Amino acid sequence: MLIRLFDIVFSLLGLAFGLPLLALLWLIGLIFTGSPLFRQQRVGQHQKPFVLVKFRTMRPDTASVATHLANADAVTPYGGFLRRSKLDELPQLWNVLKGEMSLVGPRPCLFNQEELIAERAKRRVFDARPGVTGLAQVRGVDMSTPSLLAETDAEMLENLSISHYFKLILVTLLGNGAGDRIGGNVD
């Protein structure tokens, strides 16, 4: 309950104070891709679908597959900057505010990632809201290793406390962790 309160407060503050940056990134994305926001249906808490919102980092015609299966050439130069800086994640504050996500939790997967869904279901990972960041991201575990990812997610949820919540946010903000592998590259 306390974590949800922090999620609401931090997402509201992030959206309010980050509005000029969000607007600038949206405008730059509009110029480079013509479609600055990326929306995709993902698996949420209790395996319910929700629409995740991010800044677009890949060409608009890129196939809707797990990031590690996407062609590395699909990432635009601007998208590469957004991924490295993690600024592509900022619009997810809206998902957090709406209660579809938490700041800390397992990264939401696609419905076609059946092996990962099965592994997470077995470990009750879907009992929690998906997150913008989590232990797997800090450790560099991505969706290309479904069993290890589900184990790491379950470990995080089992040990999640207020101090662990803040530690994972801080470590992420300080630049630790990598994004999902893209076509064999970590980006």
PyMOL commands that set and color helices and strands:
alter all, ss='L'
color gray80, all
select helices_A, chain A and resi 2-17+19-33+45-47+67-69+72-74+77-85+87-89+92-97+114-122+125-127+135-139+146-159+162-173
alter helices_A, ss='H'
color red, helices_A
select strands_A, chain A and resi 37-43+49-55+102-104+131-133+181-182+185-186
alter strands_A, ss='S'
color yellow, strands_A
deselect
rebuild
show_as cartoon
